[in-house]
Amino acid sequence: MKDLEDWAAVQKVYKQTKSKRATAEILGISRNTVKKLLGLTEPPKYQRTAYESKIDKYKEQIIEWRCEPYCFNGTRIYRELKKKGYEGSSGPIYRFLRKVDEDVGNHISNKATVRHESPPGDQAQFDWSEYEVVVGGRYRKVYCFSMILAASRKKAVCFSLKVDGAAIYEAIQELYDDLGGVTLELLIDNPKALVITNNPKTEDEVRYNPHALMMAKHLGTELNACPCYWPRKKGYVKRSVM
């Protein structure tokens, strides 16, 4: 992205100065860089930065354990990876296992189920529901935010008159406080305050709202957005708010 921004800046400044040297001084870059960017016949293409997943270095081992003769289920694989130093949540493992099952399904025993039973501290699930109640003598929309620990089913709720980004972020922090700690992963739906795009029909990565990512980093958790129109994946908390 930086090359594209530099290219645009150089084009704009050079049109005004008509001088490579002046352009370089104004932008704080070298004259060689200015010359290079001016020589491009079209804007440099944006290249997505590749981020290494916490499970990348374990993928070969996961595939081996998933297939015969081991046929480990997801819980067993997660437990074994923790022994090898894996520090992430179980969510990425289960997502990768679904892909493995599709690609090499004939080599996987029926005993190797993908049922996701989260260990303690691994995952919480967050959602909310809308109600109309009488507040100050008139009907108002009130939002009930709910969070439930996937392992113990312990849950907490809080209420708000708003459902914007600030209200959602505040609710997540308050609910974690009520539950007594932060899980490795937070399973969420796809509101714009949390998720920008999430299309399960494509291979594109989920794009999270930058403010939501900052909140997650501050809390020390990892966001995991449910595939759109797939509420069963987040069934624990869905049942608690209906």
C-alpha positions in Angstrom: 0.0 0.0 0.0 2.9 2.3 0.7 4.2 2.1 -2.9 0.8 3.1 -4.2 0.5 6.0 -1.7 4.1 7.2 -2.6 3.3 7.0 -6.3 0.2 9.2 -5.9 2.0 11.7 -3.7 4.9 11.9 -6.2 2.6 12.5 -9.1 0.7 15.3 -7.3 3.8 17.1 -6.0 5.8 16.8 -9.3 2.9 18.4 -11.2 3.3 21.4 -9.0 7.1 21.6 -8.7 8.2 20.2 -12.1 11.4 19.3 -10.2 12.5 15.8 -9.1 14.8 17.3 -6.5 12.1 19.5 -5.0 9.6 16.7 -5.0 12.1 14.5 -3.2 12.8 17.2 -0.6 9.1 17.9 0.0 8.2 14.2 0.5 11.3 13.2 2.3 12.3 10.5 -0.1 15.3 10.0 -2.4 15.5 11.4 -5.9 16.0 7.8 -7.2 12.7 6.9 -5.7 11.0 9.9 -7.3 12.6 9.0 -10.7 11.4 5.4 -10.3 7.8 6.3 -9.5 7.6 8.9 -12.2 8.8 6.3 -14.7 5.9 4.0 -14.0 3.3 4.0 -16.8 0.5 2.9 -14.4 0.0 2.9 -10.6 1.7 0.1 -8.7 -0.8 -2.7 -7.8 -1.7 -3.2 -4.2 -0.4 -6.4 -2.8 -2.0 -7.8 0.3 0.4 -8.4 3.2 0.6 -12.1 4.0 0.3 -12.7 7.7 1.6 -16.0 9.1 -1.1 -18.0 11.0 -0.2 -19.5 14.3 -1.0 -22.9 12.9 1.1 -22.6 9.7 4.1 -24.4 11.0 1.9 -27.2 12.4 -0.2 -27.9 9.3 1.8 -30.9 8.2 1.6 -32.4 11.6 -2.2 -31.7 11.8 -2.8 -33.5 8.5 -0.7 -36.5 9.6 -2.7 -36.8 12.9 -6.0 -36.3 11.1 -5.5 -39.2 8.7 -5.0 -42.9 9.1 -3.5 -44.5 11.1 -3.9 -41.8 13.8 -7.4 -40.4 13.0 -7.2 -37.9 15.9 -10.2 -35.7 16.5 -10.0 -31.9 16.9 -9.8 -32.0 20.6 -6.9 -34.5 20.6 -5.0 -32.5 18.0 -5.4 -29.3 19.9 -4.1 -31.0 23.1 -1.1 -32.5 21.3 -0.2 -29.2 19.6 -0.3 -27.4 23.0 2.4 -29.9 24.1 4.5 -28.8 21.1 4.2 -25.1 22.0 1.1 -24.0 20.1 -0.2 -20.8 21.8 -3.3 -20.0 19.8 -6.9 -21.0 20.3 -8.6 -24.1 19.0 -10.7 -22.2 16.4 -8.0 -22.0 13.7 -7.3 -25.7 14.1 -11.0 -26.6 13.6 -11.3 -24.4 10.6 -8.2 -26.0 9.0 -9.6 -29.5 9.8 -12.7 -28.7 7.8 -10.5 -28.0 4.8 -8.4 -31.1 5.4 -11.6 -33.2 5.7 -12.8 -31.9 2.3 -9.4 -32.5 0.6 -8.5 -35.9 2.0 -11.8 -37.2 3.3 -11.3 -40.8 2.0 -8.3 -41.2 4.3 -10.1 -40.1 7.5 -11.9 -42.4 9.9 -15.5 -41.8 10.9 -14.2 -41.6 14.4 -12.3 -38.4 13.6 -15.2 -36.0 14.2 -15.1 -32.2 13.7 -17.3 -31.5 16.7 -15.9 -28.5 18.5 -15.8 -28.9 22.2 -13.7 -26.0 23.5 -11.4 -26.4 26.5 -11.7 -23.9 29.4 -10.5 -20.5 28.6 -10.4 -21.1 24.9 -13.6 -19.5 23.5 -16.4 -17.2 24.4 -19.4 -16.4 22.2 -20.9 -12.9 21.9 -24.3 -11.8 20.6 -27.2 -9.5 21.4 -31.0 -9.3 21.0 -33.4 -6.4 20.7 -36.4 -5.7 23.0 -39.0 -2.9 23.4 -39.6 -1.9 27.0 -41.1 1.1 28.8 -38.4 3.6 29.8 -39.5 6.9 31.3 -43.1 6.4 30.3 -42.5 5.5 26.7 -41.4 2.5 24.7 -37.7 2.3 23.9 -35.5 -0.2 22.2 -33.2 -1.9 24.6 -30.4 -4.2 23.5 -29.4 -7.2 25.6 -25.8 -8.1 25.1 -24.8 -11.7 26.0 -21.6 -13.6 26.3 -21.2 -17.3 27.2 -18.1 -19.4 27.8 -18.2 -22.3 25.4 -16.6 -24.8 27.8 -18.6 -24.1 31.0 -21.7 -22.4 29.5 -21.3 -19.7 32.1 -22.9 -16.6 30.8 -23.2 -12.9 31.5 -25.5 -10.2 30.1 -25.7 -6.4 30.1 -28.0 -3.8 28.6 -27.8 -0.7 26.5 -30.0 1.8 24.7 -27.6 1.8 21.8 -26.1 -0.8 19.5 -23.4 1.2 17.7 -19.7 0.4 17.7 -18.9 2.1 21.0 -21.8 0.3 22.8 -20.7 -3.1 21.4 -17.0 -2.6 22.4 -18.0 -1.4 25.8 -20.4 -4.4 26.2 -17.7 -6.9 25.3 -15.3 -5.5 27.8 -17.9 -5.3 30.5 -19.0 -8.9 29.9 -15.5 -10.2 30.0 -15.1 -8.4 33.3 -18.3 -10.1 34.6 -17.0 -13.5 33.6 -13.7 -13.0 35.3 -11.3 -13.1 32.4 -10.6 -13.1 28.7 -10.7 -16.1 26.4 -8.2 -16.8 23.6 -11.0 -16.5 21.0 -14.2 -14.5 20.8 -16.8 -16.0 18.4 -19.0 -13.2 16.9 -21.6 -12.4 14.2 -21.0 -10.0 11.4 -22.2 -6.5 12.3 -20.2 -3.7 10.6 -18.9 -2.6 14.0 -17.0 -5.9 14.1 -16.7 -7.3 10.6 -16.4 -5.4 7.2 -16.7 -8.4 4.9 -17.1 -12.2 5.4 -18.1 -14.2 2.4 -17.9 -18.0 2.9 -18.4 -18.5 -0.8 -15.0 -17.1 -1.7 -11.4 -17.8 -0.5 -11.0 -14.2 0.7 -10.0 -13.7 4.3 -12.5 -12.1 6.7 -11.9 -8.4 7.0 -12.5 -7.1 10.5 -13.3 -3.5 11.5 -9.9 -1.9 12.5 -11.5 -0.6 15.7 -12.7 -4.1 16.6 -9.2 -5.4 16.0 -7.7 -2.7 18.3 -10.2 -3.7 21.0 -9.4 -7.4 20.6 -5.6 -6.7 20.8 -6.2 -4.5 23.9 -8.1 -7.3 25.6 -5.8 -10.1 24.5 -8.4 -12.1 22.5 -8.7 -13.2 18.8 -11.9 -12.5 16.8 -13.5 -15.3 14.9 -16.5 -14.3 12.7 -19.2 -16.9 12.0 -19.8 -17.6 8.4 -22.8 -15.5 7.3 -26.2 -17.2 7.5 -24.7 -20.0 9.6 -26.2 -19.4 13.1 -25.7 -23.1 14.3 -22.0 -22.5 14.7 -22.7 -20.0 17.4 -25.6 -22.0 19.0 -24.6 -21.6 22.7 -25.1 -17.9 22.9 -28.0 -17.9 20.4 -30.0 -20.0 22.7 -29.2 -17.8 25.6 -30.6 -14.6 24.1 -33.7 -16.0 22.4 
